[in-house]
Amino acid sequence: MKENNHLVWPDYENCLANLPNSILKKWNLPTRGSTLPLADRYLQKDYKNVVILLLDGMGKAIIESHLDKNGPFRSHLAGVYQSVFLSSTVPATTSALSGLQPCEHAWLGWDNYYPQLDKNVTVFLNVIQSTEAPAANYHVASTIAPYENVISRINRAGGHAYACTPFFEPFPDSFEKICARIKDLCKKPEKKYIYAYWPEPDGALHESGCHAEAAIRMTRELEEKVAELVGELEDTLLIVTADHGHKDCQAVVLTDYPKICDCLIRTPSLEPCVLNFFVKEDKKEIFEDEFRREFGEKFLLMPMQEVLDKQLFGTAEPHPSFRDMLGNYLAIAMDDLAIFLRPEDVLKSMHGGVSEDEVMIPLIVFD
C-alpha cells in the first residue's frame, strides 16, 4: 500500500483487479494479471461453492463507522486492500468482473469520452452525458471496449459459473432476491463460482451522506441479511467486498467558473472527484493558472503525460482507445471538494479519488 498523508495511490499488486485473477487461478485458467495473496490463502481449500458478493460503496471506513466491531462483517474481516483508479463503480466493477486494470478495459469512469463518436457518454446508462438522449443505437462501451468476464471464461472452459446481479438474467431486483438466488445456486451439485453484486449502500451514501441515519441503517441491514444467508450455506466460501469507499464532499459547479470553461474544447468527463480536461492549445497556460487559483488547495492538476508516466490507470498494456479518451489534464481531488457539471448533479458523498476513505476496501471472509 502506497500512502501519502492519507492519500493512497494505486497499487496494482494489491487491488480489486487482482481478486478475479485469484478465481481464475483456482479454476486453473490463465490469469489476466497478478492474483490477490489475501484471497489466495482462502481459496486453497476445495469448496463446492465460491461466492464473491460485492456491495457497492461499502469501503473500509464505512464498515468501521457503521458496524459493530464484534458483528458479522468486522469480526470476519480478513484484511483490507485497494480499489482501482478511479475508485469508482464503472472502472472498479469492470475490473472485478474481468481481472483487467482500467487502462486495459478502458471503462474509466461514470462518464467517458469516446473519440470514435466525439461524445461524452454515461457508460452504464448509454446516454449522452447530462442528458437522457441515447448515445448510439448500440451500447457504446461494450462495442468499443468489449471484454470477456471471468464467469464466461470459466463456463467456456467447461466449468460452472453464474452472475447474480440486477444487470444479468434473471435480473433480481432486491437484495432478498440476490440472496435467494445465491442460496439456490449453491444447492446445485456441481462446483461453481458465483459473482454477486448489489448497488447499496452506495445509493444511500450518495443521497444522504456517509454518516446519515439512512446510510447507517442500509449498511446494517445488508450485514444482517448476509449473516442470515451465511447460516443457510454449506461447503461455501463467501467473500464480501466492495468496489470503493466514500467520503462526504463539498460541491461546486463547473459552469460557475467561466474563465475555466472558456479554455475547454469539451465538457470534462470521468467523475466529480477526478476530471479529465481537453484544453485548447492556446489556452493551456490560462487554464493552468485559473484552475490552480480556484482549486489549487483542493485538487492536484496533472498534465496527462505525468498521469501516464505514473501509471495511475494501470501498469498493463493499455486498450487502443485509452490514451485518446483522456485529454491533456487530469484533476484529482486532494480534499473534500467535488466539481459537478450541473447543480442537479450534486450529491452529498462521492468517490473516485485517492483518499484512504475512497480507496481502501474490505475483504470479509465467511468459510
C-alpha positions in Angstrom: 0.0 0.0 0.0 1.4 3.3 -1.1 0.2 6.2 1.1 1.0 9.9 1.4 -0.8 12.0 4.1 -3.8 9.7 4.0 -3.7 9.6 0.2 -3.5 6.2 -1.3 -2.0 5.9 -4.8 -2.8 2.9 -7.0 -1.1 -0.4 -6.2 -1.9 -2.9 -9.0 -0.4 -5.8 -6.9 -2.9 -5.3 -4.1 -6.2 -4.2 -5.6 -9.6 -5.3 -6.8 -8.3 -6.2 -10.3 -6.3 -9.0 -8.6 -9.3 -10.7 -7.0 -10.8 -12.2 -10.1 -7.4 -13.4 -11.2 -7.3 -15.4 -7.9 -10.6 -17.0 -9.1 -9.1 -17.8 -12.5 -6.1 -19.3 -10.8 -8.3 -21.6 -8.6 -10.1 -22.8 -11.8 -6.7 -23.5 -13.4 -7.3 -20.9 -16.1 -4.8 -18.3 -17.4 -4.9 -15.1 -15.4 -5.0 -11.6 -16.8 -2.6 -10.3 -14.1 -1.4 -10.8 -10.6 -3.6 -12.6 -8.1 -4.6 -11.3 -4.6 -2.5 -13.1 -2.0 -5.0 -12.2 0.7 -7.7 -14.1 -1.2 -5.4 -16.9 -2.4 -4.9 -18.4 1.0 -8.6 -18.8 1.5 -9.1 -20.3 -2.0 -6.7 -23.1 -1.4 -9.4 -25.2 0.3 -11.6 -27.3 -2.1 -15.0 -25.7 -1.6 -18.0 -26.7 -3.6 -19.1 -23.1 -3.9 -17.1 -19.9 -4.1 -19.1 -16.7 -3.9 -17.9 -13.1 -4.2 -20.5 -10.6 -3.1 -19.7 -7.0 -4.0 -21.6 -4.4 -2.0 -21.3 -1.1 -3.9 -19.6 1.7 -1.8 -19.0 -0.3 1.3 -15.4 0.7 1.9 -13.3 0.1 5.0 -14.2 3.4 6.5 -17.9 2.7 6.1 -17.9 -0.6 8.0 -15.7 0.8 10.7 -18.0 3.8 11.2 -21.4 2.0 10.8 -20.9 -1.6 12.1 -20.2 -3.1 15.5 -16.6 -4.5 15.7 -17.9 -7.8 17.0 -20.6 -8.0 14.3 -20.6 -10.4 11.4 -18.6 -8.2 8.9 -15.9 -6.8 11.1 -15.3 -10.0 13.1 -14.8 -11.8 9.7 -12.6 -9.1 8.2 -9.6 -10.9 6.7 -7.9 -7.7 5.7 -8.1 -4.6 3.6 -6.8 -3.9 0.1 -7.4 -1.3 -2.6 -9.9 -0.3 -5.2 -8.5 0.6 -8.7 -8.1 4.1 -10.1 -10.6 5.6 -10.4 -12.0 4.4 -7.2 -15.5 4.3 -8.7 -18.2 1.9 -9.8 -17.6 1.7 -13.5 -13.9 1.0 -13.6 -13.9 -1.0 -10.3 -16.8 -3.4 -11.1 -15.4 -3.9 -14.6 -12.1 -4.9 -13.1 -13.9 -7.1 -10.6 -15.7 -8.9 -13.5 -12.7 -9.1 -15.8 -9.4 -9.1 -13.9 -8.2 -6.3 -16.1 -6.8 -3.0 -15.0 -8.7 0.2 -16.0 -6.1 1.1 -18.7 -6.8 -2.3 -20.2 -10.6 -2.4 -20.2 -11.0 1.4 -20.8 -14.2 1.6 -18.7 -12.6 4.6 -16.9 -15.4 6.5 -15.1 -19.1 7.2 -14.9 -18.8 9.4 -18.0 -16.3 8.5 -20.7 -15.2 10.4 -23.7 -15.2 8.2 -26.9 -13.2 9.7 -29.7 -14.9 7.4 -32.2 -18.2 9.3 -31.5 -16.6 12.6 -30.3 -19.1 12.4 -27.4 -19.1 12.0 -23.6 -21.2 9.0 -22.7 -22.6 8.0 -19.4 -21.3 4.5 -19.6 -23.8 2.2 -17.9 -26.8 4.2 -19.0 -25.5 4.6 -22.6 -26.8 8.1 -22.9 -25.0 11.3 -23.9 -23.5 12.9 -20.7 -26.0 15.1 -18.8 -28.9 14.1 -21.0 -31.4 11.3 -21.5 -30.6 11.0 -25.2 -29.2 7.7 -26.4 -25.6 7.9 -27.2 -26.0 5.4 -30.1 -28.2 2.6 -31.3 -25.8 0.2 -29.7 -24.1 0.0 -26.3 -21.1 2.2 -26.8 -18.7 0.9 -24.1 -19.4 -2.8 -24.9 -18.9 -2.2 -28.6 -15.7 0.0 -28.4 -14.1 -1.7 -25.5 -15.6 -5.2 -25.2 -14.1 -7.7 -22.6 -14.8 -11.2 -21.5 -15.7 -11.6 -17.9 -14.5 -14.4 -15.5 -17.9 -16.0 -15.5 -17.8 -16.5 -19.3 -14.2 -17.7 -19.2 -15.0 -20.4 -16.6 -18.1 -21.6 -18.5 -16.3 -21.6 -21.8 -13.6 -23.8 -20.3 -16.3 -26.3 -19.2 -16.7 -25.2 -15.6 -19.7 -23.7 -13.9 -20.1 -20.0 -13.1 -23.0 -17.7 -12.5 -23.8 -14.0 -12.2 -26.2 -12.8 -9.6 -26.7 -9.0 -10.2 -29.6 -6.7 -11.2 -28.0 -6.4 -14.7 -27.7 -10.1 -15.6 -30.5 -12.6 -16.1 -32.8 -13.3 -14.3 -32.3 -9.6 -13.2 -33.0 -9.9 -9.4 -34.3 -6.5 -8.3 -34.0 -6.7 -4.5 -31.3 -7.8 -2.1 -33.6 -10.5 -0.8 -33.7 -11.9 -4.4 -30.0 -11.7 -4.7 -29.6 -13.8 -1.5 -32.2 -16.3 -2.6 -30.5 -16.8 -6.0 -27.2 -17.3 -4.3 -28.7 -19.9 -2.0 -30.5 -21.7 -4.8 -27.3 -21.8 -7.0 -25.3 -23.1 -4.1 -27.6 -26.1 -3.8 -26.7 -27.2 -7.3 -24.4 -30.3 -7.1 -21.5 -29.1 -9.2 -18.6 -27.0 -8.1 -19.2 -23.4 -9.1 -18.2 -19.7 -8.9 -20.9 -17.1 -8.2 -20.3 -13.4 -8.7 -23.0 -11.3 -6.9 -23.4 -7.5 -6.8 -25.8 -5.1 -5.2 -25.8 -1.3 -5.7 -26.1 -0.4 -2.0 -25.1 1.1 0.4 -23.7 3.4 -2.4 -27.1 4.9 -3.3 -27.9 5.7 0.3 -24.4 7.2 0.8 -24.6 9.4 -2.2 -28.1 10.7 -1.3 -27.8 11.2 2.4 -24.0 11.4 3.2 -21.7 9.0 4.9 -22.9 9.4 8.4 -26.6 9.9 8.0 -29.1 7.6 9.6 -30.2 6.3 6.2 -26.7 5.2 5.2 -26.0 3.6 8.6 -29.4 1.7 8.5 -28.8 0.5 5.0 -25.3 -0.9 5.8 -26.6 -2.6 9.0 -29.5 -4.2 7.1 -27.1 -5.6 4.5 -24.9 -7.1 7.2 -27.9 -8.7 8.8 -29.2 -10.2 5.6 -25.7 -11.6 4.6 -25.4 -13.1 8.1 -28.7 -14.9 7.6 -27.6 -16.1 4.2 -24.3 -17.5 5.6 -26.3 -19.6 8.1 -28.1 -21.3 5.2 -25.0 -22.2 3.1 -22.8 -25.3 3.3 -19.4 -26.1 1.8 -19.2 -22.5 0.6 -16.6 -19.8 0.7 -18.3 -16.4 0.7 -16.2 -13.3 0.2 -17.8 -10.0 0.8 -16.1 -6.9 -0.6 -16.7 -3.5 -2.2 -15.8 -1.7 -5.3 -14.7 1.5 -3.5 -15.4 3.6 -0.4 -17.0 7.0 0.1 -16.3 10.4 1.6 -18.6 13.4 2.3 -18.0 16.3 -0.1 -18.5 20.0 -0.6 -19.8 20.8 -4.1 -19.1 23.4 -6.7 -20.5 23.6 -10.2 -18.1 24.0 -13.2 -20.3 26.5 -15.1 -19.8 29.0 -12.2 -16.2 29.3 -13.5 -16.5 30.8 -17.0 -12.8 31.6 -17.3 -12.0 27.9 -16.9 -14.9 26.8 -19.2 -13.7 29.1 -21.9 -10.4 27.2 -22.1 -12.1 23.9 -22.8 -12.7 22.0 -26.0 -15.5 20.0 -24.4 -17.0 19.2 -21.0 -14.8 17.1 -18.8 -15.8 13.5 -18.1 -14.9 10.7 -15.6 -16.1 11.7 -12.1 -16.6 14.9 -9.9 -13.6 13.9 -7.8 -11.4 13.1 -10.8 -12.0 15.0 -14.0 -10.2 14.9 -17.3 -9.9 18.2 -19.3 -9.4 18.7 -23.0 -7.9 22.2 -23.2 -7.5 24.4 -26.2 -3.9 24.5 -27.3 -3.6 28.3 -27.0 -5.4 28.4 -23.6 -3.3 25.9 -21.6 -1.4 28.5 -19.6 -4.6 30.4 -18.8 -6.3 27.1 -17.8 -3.5 26.1 -15.5 -3.4 29.5 -13.9 -7.2 29.7 -13.4 -7.6 26.2 -12.2 -4.9 26.3 -9.7 -6.0 29.8 -8.5 -9.6 28.5 -7.9 -8.9 24.9 -6.8 -5.1 24.6 -6.2 -5.6 23.7 -2.5 -8.3 21.1 -3.2 -7.2 19.4 -6.4 -4.0 18.2 -7.9 -3.8 19.2 -11.6 -1.6 16.9 -13.5 -0.6 17.0 -17.2 -1.8 13.8 -18.8 1.7 12.7 -19.6 2.5 12.7 -15.9 -0.5 10.6 -15.3 0.6 8.1 -17.9 4.2 8.1 -16.5 2.9 7.3 -13.0 0.7 4.5 -14.5 -2.3 5.6 -12.3 -4.8 3.7 -14.5 -2.7 0.6 -14.5 0.7 -1.0 -15.4 -0.5 -3.3 -18.1 -0.7 -2.8 -21.9 -3.5 -0.2 -22.5 -6.5 -0.5 -24.6 -6.1 1.1 -28.1 -8.6 3.8 -27.3 -7.3 4.6 -23.8 -5.0 7.5 -24.5 -7.4 9.3 -26.8 -10.1 9.2 -24.1 -8.1 11.1 -21.6 -7.5 14.6 -22.8 -4.4 16.7 -21.7 -5.0 17.3 -18.0 -6.3 15.3 -15.0 -7.6 16.9 -11.8 -7.6 14.7 -8.7 -9.4 15.7 -5.5 -6.9 16.1 -2.6 -9.6 17.2 -0.1 -13.4 17.2 0.3 -14.3 19.2 -2.8 -16.1 17.8 -5.8 -16.7 19.6 -9.1 -20.1 18.8 -10.6 -21.2 19.7 -14.1 -24.7 20.9 -13.2 -26.5 21.9 -9.9 -28.9 19.0 -10.4 -26.0 16.5 -10.3 -24.8 17.5 -6.8 -24.5 14.6 -4.3 -23.6 14.6 -0.6 -21.0 11.9 -0.7 -18.6 10.9 -3.5 -15.8 8.6 -4.5 -13.3 8.3 -7.3 -10.2 9.9 -5.8 -7.2 8.8 -3.8 -8.2 9.4 -0.2 -8.0 6.5 2.1 -11.8 6.5 2.7 -12.4 6.2 -1.1 -9.7 3.7 -1.9 -9.5 1.1 0.9 -11.9 -1.8 0.7 -12.5 -4.8 3.0 -12.1 -8.5 2.3 -14.6 -10.1 4.6 -14.5 -13.9 4.6 -17.0 -16.5 5.7 -15.6 -20.0 5.3 
